[in-house]
Amino acid sequence: MIQSTNSHVRRLMNEKAKYEQELETARKMLKQQMQGILLQFNEIGKVFNAASLQKVWDHFTKA
C-alpha cells in the first residue's frame, strides 16, 4: 500500500513538473509573440508619422 502510494505521488510530481515546463514554454512563446506585435505597432507608428509629415497626405486619406 505504501509502495503504491509512493508510486502515485512520484507520478503526480512528474506530471506537475511536465506541466510546469509546458507553462514556461507557453509563457516564452507569448512573450515572443507580444514583442513581435509591439514591434509591428512601432513600425506602423513610424510609417504614420512619416506619412503625416509629407505634403502628399491627401493620397492616403482619399483611398
TAKANOR-V980757 format. One record per residue. N is the residue number from 1. SS is DSSP state (alpha for helix, beta for strand, coil for the rest). Layout:
n,ss
N,SS
N,SS
This chain:
n,ss
1,coil
2,alpha
3,alpha
4,alpha
5,alpha
6,alpha
7,alpha
8,alpha
9,alpha
10,alpha
11,alpha
12,alpha
13,alpha
14,alpha
15,alpha
16,alpha
17,alpha
18,alpha
19,alpha
20,alpha
21,alpha
22,alpha
23,alpha
24,alpha
25,alpha
26,alpha
27,alpha
28,alpha
29,alpha
30,alpha
31,alpha
32,alpha
33,alpha
34,alpha
35,alpha
36,alpha
37,alpha
38,alpha
39,alpha
40,alpha
41,alpha
42,alpha
43,alpha
44,alpha
45,alpha
46,alpha
47,alpha
48,alpha
49,alpha
50,alpha
51,alpha
52,alpha
53,alpha
54,coil
55,coil
56,coil
57,alpha
58,alpha
59,alpha
60,alpha
61,alpha
62,coil
63,coil
